[in-house]
Amino acid sequence: MKEFNIYSLKNFFSFSGPYFICKPAFQGSASRLHSLSRTATPPFQSGVGFCLQKRIKKIAKLCLFSFLALSPAFLFAKVQFADLDINSNSELLFTAKQDLPGSVPYKSLFLSRLDGTSSSPRLLTCFPESMELLDGGKKLQVRNRYGTAVYNLKTQKLDWVSKADGFPVEYYRTGIQEVSPDGKWICSVRQTGNAQGSLILESALDRKSFVLCPNSQISYDKINVKWSPNSSAVLYEKNGSVYFAKPETLFSGISFPDSFYKIGAGTINSVEWTPRGDIIYINGDIVYLIQSTELFTRALYAKLLGSGRITGRLPQRFNPETDTFSACDDGLQIAVCCGEKTAFWYQADLSQEEAGRKNPKPEGCRFYKNIGCYPLTQTDGIVIRSQIFWSGDAAKKPVLWLDLIEYGTCTKKSLAYVLGSKPLLAVQTSFNTRPRLSPDGKHIAFSSNDSLFVYSTSTWKQEAVLKGEQVVSFVWSGSSAIFAGGESTVRLWDVSGNEYIFLFLSSVEKANWDAGHIYAFTKKDSSGKENVFSFDSATENWFHVQKEQKSDLRASLTNGYYRVYLGKGRNDFYENAIFVRSLSQPVKTYPLFAQSQDPLANKKRVALILDAQDNAEGLAQVLSVLKEFNVSATFFVNGEFIRRYPQETKQIALSGFECASSFYCNANLLDDSFTIDSDFIKRGLGRNEDEFYAATGKELSPLWHAPFYLADEKMRRAGSAAGYTYVEACTEPSDRITLEESMLFGKPYKNASQIIDELASSLTDGMVIPVNVGALPSGNRGDYLYQKLGILISAILNKGYSIVDAGTLALSEMEEDSGM
């Protein structure tokens, strides 16, 4: 965060001697900022963090930052119209842009007829927020906030199969779909609550659907399904167990009890398909191989036959909640990632007789041999996520792909290591999109900056690159071609020949009419060239214009029948509005979108705070999600966290988010075993402040809360005397209750999705929502709220709330209290 000189702020604040006159508010609900007026107290001793000059500077920084954050542009993204141009046929071109949290901003091009012959504007571009292949690769499905479109390679035409009602101004995030390899079946989660939905299996042909699981948790990272290589079956997670389904059987109307389809206890992380279509299943430390031809037989006689053929045992238990694995050669080799902390490489312990067979298969309960252990903590950053691939050569070595936040810079980057006696760095690139293996496993594709790269998984050398624009999504078409969805265009790239075919426009920078034709201009590519495209209204296709076309033609805002212009929108979802003035009788002026003039109540706000107490397990994921959604938040850092994780503490400070104090120790201050006085609170806050500064070189904001939010009025007054404002948060429902506490003491255990549903349904203006950045030190939970932070943020935005930091909320309460 930029440092501000205290003396440059004299126009913003009033001084009375060395102290600020502005005081925090007294009132507030249990989930709002609980503030106490600061009293003029003598400076405390140096060395405990209460130097008055430092305190004044910190308060000024907090107030100025909050003042800036309160301006409307910081609260929520708005639709912004631009590039109006009307032709003689009363056809209006215009662009619309909306920067939504968690998505790439883009300009869409619309065509609207003002003479009433068309009911709604026509969308001429299609941004590839997500893409999937359908119908054996003959069709490309493209999804975004405006709906779903399908591009037919045979007809070379893009058709919308579903569209949003009206102009989509409210918050929207494109969900994940898992399509079968043959493109005939689609798995998705149909939202029924704020964080939960129904897991749906859908036919891509007629869109008929079947509910696999009625209570599946929503995720922006993955869907809990895995398709077989030949698309004949799908594995899915339901109520703590793994099941299989045969789409052809389900849609034929034949039904069996759930127990018939059950593989065993666990999550989707417990299973993996082999290239031959068999299933590797891990339960505890035992590894099973289930042949696809035996699925129904095993299901029918599971109590007699067990879960499958045992191939061996892992040296340690597999945790399906946090661990992932990848198997090679029917379980001869297994690589396991344990909670983004350590990777293990195991090989089956074959007997001489088994090893001598043509296709050796491990059998029995012998332990797998540990070939290598690779601590992920030794990388130069905090790991966000890990993936395991297998090299395409005969050696079949595991390849560990890591997405991380780099220490010192807070930038995202990706690393790929070929595992062996020592990990060999094969790829290092800036993070853009997740890597994808080609269907034959011989190549891997990933995007970085304005390029899409393809590497050989045998040599780990670059074999092809597609340059020109940032790729936001892509999908393999066979093993030699890729549909590349860029920020300007969607292209079909022949990797082997390194040539591409332009399909349609994703977005535009501007567009205009010229001699009755529509010309669109995209962002300048990496070479600085501005590409021009012409729209053919007969075929409804875009064509790349080779000849030079002027982009500075003056737009026409009138044609003798109508005049169009941009004006102020009364609806807070709109930055501006398009107005149309009819120049013929009857003369009238009206907004093109009526809802842009519908006034809304003032936008409500909640504060999001992240508690760094005694565990940094989820920090990388939390920082990544906050940056992805571009929302404000406040980290409350505890002294125990600073001492245990100085490097991670520095990472928090460098991330640019507001940082505040949650005291120097992680103890219950209301515990009867010791007495807490005012001086203890002051010194504890000062010590934490000094330790944070020593670790980061930065100051804490003058906000605090006690560990676990347990404090009495005397403690709050002591903090206020030290110059701090106390923050009270909504602590129920909570992810601090373990399964053991629920069983032994009857405490109400809720998973992260249930907590989000409750929080979203009880949101109030000024509410403070806490999220712990790590796991509990003891006890077990199925999941934690930080693992669903993206879903929580989406749920808040979907309810029409904006998200601010605690400092911003503090300042707004001060203003309300003072009548500003």
C-alpha positions in Angstrom: 0.0 0.0 0.0 1.3 3.5 -0.8 2.7 5.5 2.1 1.1 8.9 2.6 2.7 11.8 4.4 0.7 12.8 7.5 1.2 16.5 6.8 -0.4 16.3 3.3 -3.7 15.2 5.0 -4.4 18.4 6.9 -7.2 19.3 4.6 -9.0 16.0 5.4 -8.8 16.1 9.2 -9.0 18.6 12.0 -6.4 18.5 14.8 -6.6 19.6 18.4 -3.1 19.7 19.6 -1.4 16.3 18.8 -4.7 14.3 18.7 -7.4 13.7 16.1 -10.9 15.1 16.9 -12.6 12.5 14.8 -14.0 9.7 17.0 -15.4 6.2 16.2 -19.0 5.4 16.7 -20.4 3.9 19.9 -23.4 2.0 18.4 -23.3 -1.3 16.5 -24.8 -4.7 16.5 -22.9 -7.8 17.6 -21.7 -8.3 14.1 -20.7 -4.7 13.4 -17.6 -2.7 14.4 -17.8 -2.2 18.1 -16.0 1.1 18.6 -15.0 3.2 21.6 -14.0 6.8 21.7 -10.3 7.4 22.1 -9.3 9.5 25.0 -6.2 11.7 25.2 -3.7 9.6 27.1 0.0 10.2 27.7 2.3 8.5 25.2 3.4 5.0 26.3 6.9 3.9 26.7 8.9 3.5 23.5 9.6 -0.1 22.6 6.1 -1.3 23.1 4.6 0.2 20.0 2.7 3.2 21.1 4.8 6.0 19.8 2.2 8.8 19.2 3.7 10.0 15.9 3.4 6.4 14.6 -0.1 6.1 15.8 -1.3 9.3 14.2 0.3 8.4 10.9 -1.4 5.0 11.0 -4.8 6.5 11.8 -4.4 9.0 8.9 -3.5 6.2 6.5 -6.5 4.2 7.6 -8.9 7.1 7.2 -7.5 8.2 3.8 -7.6 4.7 2.4 -11.2 4.3 3.7 -12.1 7.6 2.3 -10.9 6.5 -1.2 -12.6 3.1 -0.8 -15.9 4.7 -0.1 -16.2 6.3 -3.5 -18.8 4.5 -5.7 -16.2 3.2 -8.2 -14.7 1.0 -5.4 -18.0 -0.5 -4.3 -19.2 -2.6 -7.2 -18.7 -3.0 -10.9 -21.2 -1.2 -13.2 -22.2 -1.6 -16.8 -20.6 1.0 -19.0 -22.0 1.7 -22.5 -19.8 3.3 -25.2 -19.1 3.4 -28.9 -22.6 4.5 -30.1 -23.0 4.6 -33.9 -26.3 4.7 -35.8 -26.8 4.1 -39.5 -29.5 5.3 -42.0 -31.6 2.2 -41.3 -31.9 3.1 -37.6 -29.6 0.3 -36.6 -27.6 1.2 -33.5 -24.2 -0.3 -32.7 -22.9 0.0 -29.1 -20.5 -1.8 -26.7 -21.1 -2.8 -23.1 -18.5 -3.5 -20.5 -18.7 -4.7 -16.9 -15.8 -5.7 -14.7 -17.3 -8.4 -12.5 -15.2 -9.8 -9.6 -13.7 -13.2 -10.4 -13.9 -12.8 -14.2 -12.0 -11.2 -17.1 -13.3 -7.8 -18.1 -14.4 -7.5 -21.7 -16.4 -5.3 -24.1 -19.3 -7.0 -25.9 -20.7 -5.6 -29.2 -24.5 -5.2 -29.7 -26.8 -4.3 -32.6 -30.2 -2.8 -31.8 -33.0 -1.7 -34.2 -34.6 1.5 -33.0 -37.7 1.2 -35.3 -39.2 -1.5 -33.1 -38.8 -4.4 -35.6 -36.5 -6.1 -33.1 -37.4 -6.6 -29.4 -34.0 -6.8 -27.9 -30.4 -6.0 -28.8 -28.5 -8.6 -30.7 -25.2 -9.8 -29.3 -22.5 -10.0 -32.1 -19.6 -11.2 -30.0 -19.2 -14.2 -27.7 -16.6 -14.2 -24.9 -15.2 -17.6 -24.0 -15.4 -17.5 -20.2 -15.7 -21.3 -20.5 -15.5 -23.7 -23.4 -16.4 -27.4 -23.9 -16.3 -29.8 -26.8 -19.6 -31.5 -27.8 -20.7 -34.2 -30.3 -17.3 -35.8 -30.8 -15.5 -32.5 -31.3 -17.9 -31.3 -34.0 -19.3 -28.6 -31.9 -17.8 -26.1 -29.5 -19.9 -24.9 -26.5 -19.1 -21.4 -25.3 -20.5 -20.1 -22.0 -20.5 -16.6 -20.5 -22.6 -14.2 -18.4 -25.0 -13.7 -21.4 -25.8 -17.4 -21.9 -24.6 -20.4 -23.8 -23.8 -20.6 -27.5 -22.7 -23.5 -29.7 -20.4 -23.1 -32.7 -20.9 -25.8 -35.4 -17.8 -26.6 -37.3 -19.7 -28.0 -40.2 -22.0 -25.0 -40.7 -19.4 -22.6 -39.4 -22.2 -20.8 -37.5 -22.5 -19.7 -33.9 -26.0 -20.2 -32.4 -27.2 -19.2 -28.9 -29.0 -22.1 -27.2 -29.8 -20.1 -24.1 -29.6 -16.4 -23.2 -29.9 -14.4 -20.0 -33.2 -12.7 -19.4 -32.8 -9.0 -20.2 -29.5 -7.3 -19.8 -27.4 -9.2 -17.2 -26.3 -6.5 -14.7 -26.3 -8.4 -11.4 -23.4 -10.6 -10.3 -22.8 -13.8 -12.3 -20.0 -16.4 -12.3 -19.8 -19.0 -15.0 -19.9 -22.5 -13.4 -17.8 -25.5 -14.2 -19.0 -28.3 -16.5 -17.4 -31.7 -17.0 -18.1 -33.1 -20.5 -17.5 -36.7 -21.4 -14.6 -37.3 -23.8 -17.1 -38.1 -26.7 -19.0 -34.9 -26.0 -22.4 -36.6 -25.5 -22.8 -36.1 -21.8 -22.4 -33.1 -19.5 -22.1 -33.0 -15.7 -22.8 -29.8 -13.8 -24.1 -28.5 -10.5 -27.4 -26.8 -10.8 -27.5 -24.2 -8.0 -30.3 -24.6 -5.4 -28.8 -22.6 -2.6 -26.0 -20.1 -2.1 -23.3 -22.8 -1.8 -25.1 -26.0 -2.7 -26.9 -27.5 -5.7 -27.8 -30.7 -7.5 -25.3 -32.7 -9.4 -26.8 -33.1 -12.8 -26.0 -35.5 -15.7 -27.3 -34.0 -18.9 -27.6 -35.2 -22.5 -25.8 -32.8 -24.8 -28.1 -33.7 -27.6 -31.6 -33.0 -26.2 -30.6 -31.5 -22.8 -32.6 -34.1 -20.9 -31.1 -34.4 -17.4 -30.9 -36.8 -14.5 -30.0 -35.9 -10.8 -27.0 -37.9 -9.6 -26.8 -36.2 -6.2 -29.4 -33.7 -4.9 -27.0 -32.0 -2.3 -23.7 -31.4 -4.0 -21.4 -28.5 -2.9 -20.7 -25.8 -5.4 -17.1 -25.2 -6.4 -15.3 -22.9 -8.9 -12.3 -25.3 -9.1 -13.9 -28.6 -10.0 -17.0 -30.8 -10.1 -16.8 -34.0 -8.1 -17.0 -36.3 -11.1 -14.5 -38.2 -13.3 -15.3 -39.6 -16.8 -14.0 -42.9 -18.1 -11.7 -42.6 -21.1 -14.4 -44.2 -23.4 -17.2 -42.1 -21.9 -19.3 -45.1 -20.9 -19.2 -44.4 -17.2 -18.8 -41.6 -14.7 -17.6 -41.6 -11.1 -19.2 -39.2 -8.8 -19.2 -38.3 -5.1 -22.4 -38.5 -2.9 -22.8 -38.3 0.8 -19.3 -39.4 1.8 -19.0 -42.2 -0.8 -18.0 -42.7 -4.4 -20.5 -44.1 -7.0 -20.4 -44.9 -10.6 -23.1 -44.3 -13.3 -23.7 -45.5 -16.8 -25.4 -42.7 -18.8 -26.9 -45.0 -21.3 -28.5 -47.1 -18.5 -29.8 -44.1 -16.6 -31.5 -42.5 -19.6 -33.0 -45.8 -20.7 -35.2 -45.7 -17.7 -33.6 -48.7 -15.9 -33.1 -47.9 -12.2 -31.4 -49.8 -9.3 -30.9 -48.9 -5.7 -28.0 -46.5 -4.9 -26.1 -49.4 -3.2 -25.8 -51.1 -6.6 -23.6 -48.3 -7.9 -21.5 -47.7 -4.8 -17.7 -48.1 -5.1 -16.9 -47.4 -1.5 -16.4 -44.7 1.2 -14.4 -41.6 0.3 -14.5 -38.6 -2.0 -13.8 -38.1 -5.7 -10.1 -37.8 -4.7 -10.3 -41.5 -3.7 -10.6 -42.8 -7.3 -8.9 -42.5 -10.7 -9.5 -44.0 -14.1 -6.7 -45.9 -15.8 -6.1 -45.5 -19.5 -7.7 -48.9 -20.1 -10.8 -47.8 -18.3 -10.3 -49.6 -15.0 -10.6 -47.8 -11.6 -7.9 -47.3 -9.0 -9.6 -46.8 -5.6 -7.8 -46.0 -2.4 -9.4 -46.6 1.0 -7.2 -45.7 4.0 -3.8 -47.2 3.0 -5.1 -50.0 0.8 -5.1 -49.6 -3.0 -7.7 -51.5 -5.1 -8.0 -52.1 -8.8 -11.5 -52.5 -10.1 -11.9 -53.6 -13.7 -14.6 -51.8 -15.7 -16.0 -55.1 -16.9 -16.6 -56.1 -13.3 -18.4 -52.9 -12.2 -21.9 -54.3 -12.1 -20.8 -57.7 -10.8 -18.8 -56.1 -8.0 -21.7 -53.9 -7.1 -24.1 -56.8 -7.0 -21.9 -59.0 -4.8 -19.9 -56.2 -3.0 -20.4 -57.8 0.4 -18.9 -61.0 -0.8 -16.3 -59.8 -3.2 -15.1 -56.6 -1.5 -14.1 -53.4 -3.2 -11.9 -55.0 -5.9 -8.5 -56.6 -6.3 -5.9 -55.3 -3.8 -2.7 -54.1 -5.5 -0.9 -53.1 -2.3 -0.7 -50.7 0.6 0.6 -47.2 0.9 3.2 -46.4 3.6 0.7 -43.9 5.1 -3.0 -43.4 5.1 -4.6 -41.5 2.3 -6.9 -38.6 3.4 -9.5 -38.1 0.7 -10.5 -34.7 2.0 -7.1 -33.1 1.5 -4.9 -35.5 -0.6 -5.0 -36.2 -4.3 -3.3 -39.0 -6.3 -2.5 -40.1 -9.8 -1.8 -43.6 -10.9 0.2 -45.0 -13.8 0.3 -48.4 -15.5 -2.7 -49.9 -13.7 -1.4 -49.0 -10.3 2.3 -50.0 -10.8 3.2 -46.4 -9.9 1.2 -43.9 -7.7 2.0 -40.3 -6.9 0.3 -38.6 -4.0 0.1 -34.9 -3.0 -0.7 -34.5 0.7 -2.5 -31.3 1.4 -0.3 -29.1 -0.8 2.6 -29.8 1.5 4.4 -32.9 0.4 4.4 -35.1 -2.7 5.3 -38.8 -2.6 6.2 -41.2 -5.4 5.4 -44.9 -4.9 6.1 -48.0 -6.9 4.5 -51.4 -6.5 6.7 -54.0 -4.8 6.6 -56.8 -7.5 7.8 -60.3 -6.9 10.2 -61.7 -9.5 7.4 -63.8 -11.0 5.1 -60.7 -11.3 7.9 -58.5 -12.7 8.6 -61.1 -15.4 5.1 -61.1 -16.8 4.4 -59.2 -20.1 1.9 -56.9 -18.4 2.8 -57.1 -14.7 0.0 -56.4 -12.2 0.7 -55.9 -8.5 -1.3 -58.2 -6.2 -1.4 -58.7 -2.4 -1.0 -56.5 0.6 2.7 -55.7 0.2 3.6 -52.0 0.8 4.4 -49.8 -2.1 8.0 -48.7 -2.2 8.7 -45.0 -1.5 10.8 -43.8 -4.4 10.8 -40.1 -3.4 9.5 -37.6 -1.0 9.3 -34.0 -2.2 8.4 -31.2 0.3 6.4 -28.5 -1.5 7.4 -26.1 1.3 10.9 -25.8 -0.3 9.6 -23.9 -3.3 10.1 -20.1 -3.6 6.4 -19.4 -2.8 3.2 -20.5 -1.1 1.6 -23.3 -3.1 -2.0 -22.6 -4.2 -2.7 -26.0 -5.9 -0.8 -29.0 -7.3 -1.4 -31.4 -10.1 0.3 -34.6 -11.1 0.9 -35.8 -14.7 3.0 -38.6 -16.1 5.7 -38.2 -18.6 5.0 -39.4 -22.1 8.2 -41.4 -22.5 8.8 -45.0 -21.6 10.2 -44.1 -18.2 6.8 -42.8 -17.1 8.0 -40.4 -14.4 5.5 -38.3 -12.4 5.5 -34.6 -13.2 4.4 -32.2 -10.5 2.8 -29.0 -11.6 2.6 -26.3 -9.0 0.7 -23.0 -9.0 2.0 -20.7 -6.3 2.3 -17.1 -5.1 5.9 -16.1 -5.2 7.6 -14.9 -2.0 8.5 -11.2 -2.0 6.5 -10.2 -5.1 3.1 -11.8 -4.5 2.9 -12.6 -8.2 1.4 -15.9 -9.4 3.5 -18.3 -11.3 3.6 -22.0 -12.3 6.4 -24.5 -12.0 6.6 -28.1 -13.4 9.0 -30.6 -12.0 9.9 -34.0 -13.4 10.3 -36.1 -10.2 13.4 -38.3 -9.8 16.2 -38.6 -7.3 16.1 -34.8 -7.5 13.2 -32.8 -8.9 14.1 -31.4 -12.4 12.6 -28.0 -13.2 11.0 -28.4 -16.6 8.7 -25.4 -16.9 8.6 -22.0 -15.2 5.9 -19.5 -16.4 3.6 -16.8 -15.2 0.2 -18.2 -14.2 -2.7 -17.7 -16.6 -4.8 -20.8 -17.0 -4.5 -24.3 -15.7 -2.5 -26.8 -17.9 -4.3 -29.4 -19.9 -3.0 -32.7 -21.2 -3.7 -33.8 -24.7 -5.9 -36.9 -24.9 -3.0 -39.1 -25.8 -0.9 -37.7 -22.9 2.0 -36.8 -25.2 1.6 -33.0 -25.0 0.6 -30.5 -22.4 -0.8 -27.0 -23.1 -0.8 -23.9 -20.9 -1.2 -20.2 -21.4 1.0 -17.4 -20.2 0.6 -13.7 -20.8 -0.3 -13.4 -24.6 0.8 -16.9 -25.7 -0.5 -20.4 -25.6 2.3 -23.0 -25.3 2.5 -26.7 -26.2 5.2 -28.8 -24.6 6.2 -32.4 -25.2 5.7 -34.5 -22.0 8.6 -36.7 -23.1 11.3 -34.1 -23.7 9.7 -31.2 -21.9 10.7 -28.9 -24.8 8.4 -26.4 -26.4 6.9 -27.7 -29.7 4.5 -25.0 -30.6 3.3 -21.6 -29.5 0.2 -19.5 -30.5 0.8 -15.8 -29.9 -1.1 -12.6 -30.3 -3.5 -12.3 -27.4 -4.2 -13.5 -23.9 -5.9 -16.9 -23.8 -8.6 -17.1 -21.2 -9.9 -20.6 -21.9 -8.9 -23.5 -24.2 -9.8 -27.1 -25.0 -8.0 -29.8 -26.9 -9.7 -31.1 -30.1 -8.1 -34.5 -30.5 -4.4 -34.6 -29.7 -3.2 -32.3 -32.5 -5.5 -29.2 -32.4 -6.7 -26.7 -29.8 -9.7 -24.4 -29.6 -8.1 -21.2 -28.2 -10.5 -18.7 -26.6 -8.7 -15.4 -26.5 -9.7 -12.0 -25.1 -10.3 -10.8 -28.7 -11.0 -13.9 -30.9 -11.7 -17.6 -30.7 -9.4 -19.7 -33.0 -8.9 -23.3 -34.0 -5.2 -24.0 -33.8 -3.5 -26.8 -35.7 -0.6 -27.5 -33.3 1.3 -29.8 -35.7 1.2 -27.4 -38.6 1.3 -24.3 -36.3 -1.5 -22.7 -38.2 -4.9 -21.4 -37.0 -8.4 -20.7 -38.3 -10.3 -17.7 -37.0 -13.8 -18.7 -35.9 -15.5 -15.7 -34.2 -15.0 -12.6 -32.1 -14.8 -12.7 -28.3 -14.8 -8.9 -27.7 -14.0 -5.6 -29.4 -12.4 -2.4 -28.5 -14.7 -0.3 -30.8 -16.9 -0.7 -33.8 -18.6 1.5 -36.4 -20.6 1.5 -39.6 -18.9 2.2 -42.9 -20.7 2.0 -46.2 -23.5 -0.1 -44.7 -21.0 -2.7 -43.2 -20.0 -3.3 -39.5 -16.3 -3.1 -38.8 -14.9 -4.1 -35.4 -11.5 -3.3 -34.1 -9.9 -5.6 -31.4 -7.2 -4.9 -28.9 -3.7 -4.5 -30.4 -1.9 -7.8 -30.4 1.5 -8.5 -29.0 3.1 -7.1 -32.1 1.2 -3.8 -31.7 -1.1 -4.5 -34.7 -4.8 -3.6 -34.6 -6.9 -6.3 -36.2 -10.0 -5.4 -38.1 -13.0 -7.7 -38.7 -16.1 -7.3 -40.9 -19.6 -8.7 -40.0 -21.5 -10.5 -42.8 -25.2 -10.1 -41.8 -26.3 -12.7 -44.3 -24.1 -15.5 -42.9 -23.9 -13.9 -39.4 -20.1 -14.5 -39.5 -17.1 -12.3 -38.8 -14.3 -12.2 -41.3 -10.8 -10.9 -40.9 -10.2 -7.8 -43.0 -6.7 -7.9 -44.6 -6.9 -4.4 -46.2 -6.3 -1.4 -44.0 -9.5 0.0 -42.4 -9.7 3.3 -40.6 -10.6 3.0 -37.0 -11.0 6.8 -36.4 -14.1 7.3 -38.4 -16.4 9.7 -36.7 -19.4 7.9 -35.2 -22.9 9.1 -36.2 -25.3 9.9 -33.3 -28.2 10.9 -35.5 -29.8 9.8 -38.8 -32.8 12.2 -39.2 -35.2 9.8 -37.4 -33.4 9.3 -34.1 -30.7 10.9 -32.0 -28.8 8.8 -29.5 -26.5 9.8 -26.7 -25.1 8.7 -23.4 -26.5 10.1 -20.1 -26.5 9.4 -16.4 -28.2 6.2 -15.3 -30.3 6.3 -12.1 -29.8 2.5 -11.5 -26.6 1.8 -9.4 -25.8 -1.1 -11.6 -25.2 1.2 -14.6 -22.3 3.6 -15.0 -24.3 5.4 -17.7 -27.4 4.9 -19.9 -28.2 5.0 -23.6 -30.9 7.5 -24.5 -32.9 7.6 -27.7 -34.6 10.7 -28.9 -37.3 10.3 -31.6 -37.1 13.2 -34.0 -40.5 12.4 -35.7 -43.9 12.8 -34.2 -44.5 12.1 -31.5 -41.2 13.5 -30.3 -40.0 11.7 -27.2 -36.9 10.7 -25.3 -36.5 7.3 -23.7 -33.7 5.0 -22.3 -32.8 2.1 -24.5 -32.7 -0.1 -21.4 -35.6 0.9 -19.1 -34.0 -0.7 -16.1 -31.0 1.7 -16.3 -33.4 4.4 -15.0 -35.0 2.3 -12.2 -33.6 3.7 -9.0 -32.3 1.2 -6.4 -31.9 1.5 -2.7 -28.4 2.3 -1.5 -25.9 -0.5 -1.9 -25.4 -2.4 1.3 -22.0 -3.4 2.5 -20.3 -6.1 4.5 -16.7 -6.4 5.8 -14.7 -9.5 5.1 -11.9 -10.2 7.6 -9.3 -13.0 7.5 -8.0 -14.3 10.8 -4.4 -15.4 10.8 -4.2 -17.1 14.2 -2.0 -20.2 14.4 -2.1 -21.9 11.1 -1.2 -20.8 7.5 -2.5 -23.8 5.7 -5.0 -21.9 3.6 -3.2 -18.6 3.1 -2.2 -19.2 -0.5 -5.7 -20.2 -1.5 -7.1 -17.2 0.4 -4.7 -14.7 -1.2 -5.4 -16.2 -4.7 -9.2 -15.9 -4.4 -9.1 -12.4 -3.0 -6.9 -11.3 -5.9 -9.1 -13.2 -8.4 -12.2 -11.5 -7.2 -10.5 -8.1 -6.7 -12.4 -7.5 -3.4 -11.2 -5.7 -0.3 -10.5 -7.5 3.0 -8.7 -7.1 6.3 -6.2 -9.6 7.7 -6.2 -9.7 11.5 -2.8 -11.1 12.4 -2.1 -12.8 15.8 1.4 -12.7 17.4 1.6 -16.5 17.4 1.1 -16.5 13.7 3.8 -13.9 13.2 6.3 -15.9 15.2 5.5 -19.2 13.6 5.1 -17.9 10.0 7.3 -14.8 9.5 7.6 -15.4 5.8 3.8 -15.9 5.3 3.2 -12.8 7.5 5.4 -10.7 5.1 3.5 -12.2 2.2 0.2 -10.9 3.7 1.7 -7.4 4.2 3.0 -7.3 0.6 -0.4 -8.4 -0.8 -1.7 -4.9 -0.3 -4.6 -5.8 1.9 -5.4 -4.0 5.1 -3.7 -5.6 8.1 -4.8 -5.3 11.8 -4.1 -6.9 15.1 -5.6 -9.9 16.9 -3.3 -9.5 19.9 0.2 -11.0 20.6 -1.0 -14.4 22.0 -3.6 -16.9 21.0 -5.2 -17.3 24.3 -8.8 -17.0 25.6 -8.5 -13.6 27.4 -11.7 -14.4 29.4 -10.2 -17.5 30.9 -10.6 -17.4 34.7 -7.1 -18.9 35.3 -5.5 -15.5 35.0 -6.4 -11.9 35.4 -6.2 -9.4 32.6 -5.8 -5.7 33.3 -5.7 -2.6 31.1 -1.9 -2.5 31.0 -1.7 -6.1 29.8 -4.0 -5.3 26.8 -2.0 -2.2 25.9 1.3 -4.0 26.1 0.0 -7.0 24.2 -1.2 -4.8 21.4 2.1 -3.0 21.3 4.1 -6.2 21.3 2.1 -7.5 18.4 2.5 -4.3 16.5 6.3 -4.3 17.0 6.6 -8.0 16.0 4.6 -7.3 12.8 6.8 -4.4 11.9 9.9 -6.4 12.6 8.7 -9.2 10.3 7.3 -7.0 7.5 8.6 -3.4 7.8 5.0 -2.3 7.7 2.5 -1.0 10.2 -0.8 -2.4 11.4 -4.0 -0.5 11.1 -5.4 0.7 14.4 -8.1 -2.1 14.5 -8.1 -5.1 16.7 -10.1 -8.0 18.2 -9.3 -10.4 20.9 -8.4 -14.0 20.1 -11.6 -16.0 19.3 -13.5 -12.6 19.6 -13.6 -13.1 23.4 -13.2 -9.8 25.2 -15.1 -7.8 27.8 -15.8 -4.1 28.0 -12.7 -3.4 30.1 -10.4 -4.9 27.4 -12.1 -2.9 24.7 -11.6 0.3 26.7 -8.0 -0.5 27.2 -7.6 -1.0 23.4 -9.3 2.2 22.8 -7.0 4.0 25.2 -4.1 2.6 23.1 -5.6 4.1 20.0 -7.3 1.0 18.6 -10.9 0.4 17.5 -12.4 -3.0 18.5 -14.0 -5.1 15.7 -16.8 -7.4 16.6 -17.7 -10.1 14.1 -20.5 -12.6 13.4 -19.1 -15.7 14.9 -22.1 -18.0 14.3 -22.3 -20.2 12.3 -18.7 -21.2 12.6 -16.2 -23.7 11.1 -14.5 -23.8 14.5 -16.6 -26.8 15.6 -15.1 -30.2 15.0 -16.7 -33.6 14.3 -15.5 -34.8 17.7 -17.1 -31.8 19.5 -20.4 -32.4 17.7 -20.4 -36.1 18.7 -19.3 -35.6 22.3 -21.0 -32.4 23.3 -23.8 -32.0 20.8 -22.4 -28.8 19.2 -24.0 -28.0 15.9 -21.6 -29.1 13.2 -22.0 -27.5 9.8 -20.0 -28.0 6.6 -18.7 -24.9 4.8 -21.5 -24.9 2.3 -24.1 -24.9 5.1 -22.3 -22.1 6.8 -22.3 -20.0 3.6 -26.0 -20.7 3.1 -26.8 -19.5 6.6 -24.5 -16.4 6.4 -26.0 -15.4 3.0 -29.6 -15.7 4.3 -28.8 -13.5 7.3 -26.7 -10.7 5.7 -27.3 -7.2 7.1 -25.8 -3.9 6.2 -22.5 -3.4 8.2 -22.1 -7.1 9.0 -18.5 -8.3 9.7 -17.8 -11.8 8.4 -14.7 -13.7 9.7 -12.8 -16.4 7.9 -9.9 -18.3 9.5 -7.0 -18.8 7.1 -6.0 -22.2 8.5 -7.3 -25.5 10.0 -7.9 -26.1 13.6 -4.9 -27.2 15.7 -6.8 -30.3 16.9 -9.9 -32.3 15.9 -11.3 -33.0 12.5 -13.6 -31.3 10.0 -14.8 -32.3 6.6 -13.9 -28.8 5.2 -13.2 -25.2 6.2 -14.7 -21.9 5.2 -11.5 -20.7 3.6 -11.7 -23.6 1.2 -15.0 -22.1 -0.1 -14.0 -18.4 0.1 -14.8 -17.9 -3.6 -18.3 -19.3 -3.1 -18.8 -17.1 0.0 -17.8 -14.0 -1.9 -20.1 -14.9 -4.8 -23.0 -15.5 -2.4 -22.5 -12.1 -0.8 -22.3 -10.4 -4.2 -25.4 -12.4 -5.4 -27.3 -10.9 -2.5 -26.6 -7.4 -3.8 -23.9 -6.5 -1.2 -20.6 -5.0 -1.8 -17.5 -6.2 0.1 -15.3 -3.7 1.9 -12.5 -3.9 4.5 -13.0 -3.3 8.2 -11.3 0.1 8.0 -13.8 1.3 5.4 -16.7 0.1 7.5 -15.2 1.8 10.5 -15.0 5.2 8.7 -18.6 4.9 7.4 -19.8 4.3 11.0 -17.8 7.3 12.1 -19.5 9.4 9.5 -22.9 8.1 10.4 -22.3 8.9 14.0 -21.0 12.4 13.3 -23.9 13.1 10.8 -21.6 13.6 7.8 
